[in-house]
Amino acid sequence: MTMANLQFNLSDPDDRKSHDMAVNADNLFFVLWDLDQWLRMQNKHSEHDHYGEVIRQLYEFLELHDISLERFA
């Protein structure tokens, strides 16, 4: 079994922010997932491609930060 432990000094403001981000990472993922799914549904039922452009931009930002929604789905 492989394990990883993260430690934070909660007295340090920067470490506290990092801790909050780590603790809420799954919530942030699901916000992005829900947004992606909503945009795809809007794009599917829209006569215009503006939702498609937003989806493409979202994926550019995700790629820029080496994040893949499919990897965690």
N, C-alpha and C positions, 0 to 999 in steps of 0.2 A: 504494500500500500504506500502510495506517495502522498505526502501531506505538505501543506504550506501554512505558515502562521504569519500573521501581520501584527505588528506591534505599533502602537501610537502613544505618544506622550500627550495626553489630553489637556495638560496644562499649557501646551504650546499652541497658539492660535492656528498656525499653519498645519500642524499635525491634527488638530481637531477638525479642520476642513477636510483633510485627506481621509480621516476616519469617517466623517459624515458621507463623503463620496463613496467610500468602499461599502459602507453599510447600506446605502441606498442605490447601489449600482443596478440591482435587479429591477427596482422601480423605474429607474431611468431607462433601462432597456425596454420595459413594457410600454412606456410612453412612446418611445421611438417606434416600437412594433405597431402599436395601435394607430399612430399617426401614418405610418406606411400603409397599413391596411385600409384606413379611411381614405387616404389619397388615391389609392388604387381603385377603390369602389367609386369615388367621385369621378375619376378619370374614365372609368368603364362606362358610366352613364352620362357623360358630358359630351356635348357636340364640339367642344373646344379642347385644345391640347394643353391649356395652361396648367392643369394638374400634372400632366406628364412632365412638363418642365420642372415643376416643384419636386416631383419624385426623382428626376435625374439630378437635381441640385442636392437633394437630401443624400443620395448615394455618393455623390462627389465628396460631400463633407464626411460621410462615414468612411469612405476609402482613404481620405486624407489623414484620418486618425486611426487607420487600420482596424476598423470595426466592421464586422459582418453580421447583419441580423440573422441570416440563414444559419450561421455557425452555432447560434444559441437556440434556434427554434426547435 
